[in-house]
Amino acid sequence: MEKKYTNVIPEGFMWGGAVTSFQTEGAWNEDGKGPSIVDARPVKEGQSDWKTAVDFYHRYKEDIALFKEMGFNAYRTSISWSRIFPDGEGEVNEKGLQFYDDLFDEMLANGIQPVITLYHFDLPLALAEKYNGFASRKVVDLFERYARTVFKRFGHKIKYWLTFNEQNLVLTNPEFWGVKLDGAENEEALRYQVTHNAFVTHGKAVKALHELVPGGQMAGMVTYQVTYPHTCKPEDTIANIKAKELLVDFYFDVFAHGEYPSYVTKDLERKGIMPVFEDGDAELLKENTVDYLSISYYQSQTVSAEKADGKWLISGMTPNPNLKTNEWGWAIDPIGFRVCLKDMYARYRLPIFITENGIGVREELNENNTVEDDYRIEYVSEHIKQMKIAMEEGVDVIGYLTWGSTDLISSGGQFEKRYGFVFVNRGETDMRDLKRYKKKSFDWYKKVIATNGEELEFPESASVK
């Protein structure tokens, strides 16, 4: 019987999972680590904080053994800046460096490539309080010092790097970069200045990596939320184009082409809020473009010109009535995954590394100490199928990492939203014993990796929750 999906995935393709330091490590104040802005984030009643997370700091060998059993050859995590420089700018913390040395050595010993994000929303708290985070060029320079420190220490162990997680959120969520907008003379101008400072920081990191690590590969990374016109009205089509420009294209254009696109500069000049370019900024961006592009992908939405009503176009985003959603209202759209991959490759002709994709679901162990997560198997399977079709159509994809190899604390402080192939036995505030249990999807993903994406079938009973 002829197979529907021919295997176009090359040997050496990177399979694995992705997490952050603050959502997994715990040990928030151990071995010299300083507080980050995450540690100071308010916790909603009944939800978790990140102080213990899933205790990866003390249990990483156990978890890496599970990842090896699944067949991972790549694993993405982030380095905690405040574990390396506790206040962001003082003396380096050798114990922090040693932890990551030990972690990366353990991964490599088990055949797993570390894929490392330099910054994942966890600025050293002191830099937020002292300088208002990335609103200050001082923090740009301090980040370069931090990046050069870790490149010198770990560069010989790591090929694939990312500067910022989901850098396209900087405009909409500057608080993730340690920035408060209170008291800004012009809030929109400050948002764009922080966005520019992040681009400059990114460029400095690309430059440093290429200087210090022969063969080192740096990506620009965004969270790619595919958007469609809400209707076939021309007004919705234009609104959708403009929303995509603001949400996605702006960042990829700078990462890949090294300059601001005209659809941004014309708008900023008209409003009189063009960011301050210091001497050398334009040249830095132009001369330090990326080696590959990286995305997280979870969902899609539609864009309505009428709903935007003169506000930021992203306010015109609305759910797609043609798609099912998960428990958190995120549309499940595997074909949208293919849409974004095809669009990215057509525009930039750069390798694409998918460094996050997955589904969060409320789960508990059953009487057999496992989770029958057929819905996760279906979700991941359908997304990989669409990735393979995109590859058949010529898109260069070099790796696929799911979000959350084990369960982890969400960035919003929820543990009930479980993503992993491995169940971690804890609740929102009850630590229980933190024991690890394999879900049904564990063995399924193991088979996917062992067959290099050839075997993707999921149980007929599967249905997304």
Secondary structure, DSSP 8 states (H G I E B T S, - for coil): ---SS-----TT-EEEEE--STTT---TTSTT---BTTTTS---TT---SSSTT-HHHHHHHHHHHHHHHT-SEEEEE--HHHHSTTSSS---HHHHHHHHHHHHHHHHTT-EEEEEEESS--BHHHHHHH-GGGSHHHHHHHHHHHHHHHHHHTTT--EEEEETTGGGTTT-GGGGT---TT-SSHHHHHHHHHHHHHHHHHHHHHHHHHHSTT-EEEEEEE--EEEESSS-HHHHHHHHHHHIIIIIHHHHHHHHSS--HHHHHHHHHHT------TTHHHHHHH---SEEEEEE--EEEE-HHHHTTS-GGGGEE--TTS-B-TTS-B--HHHHHHHHHHHHHHH---EEEEEE---B-----TTSS---HHHHHHHHHHHHHHHHHHHTT--EEEEEEE-SB----TTS-SSSB--SEEE---SS--TT--EEE-HHHHHHHHHHHTTT------TT----
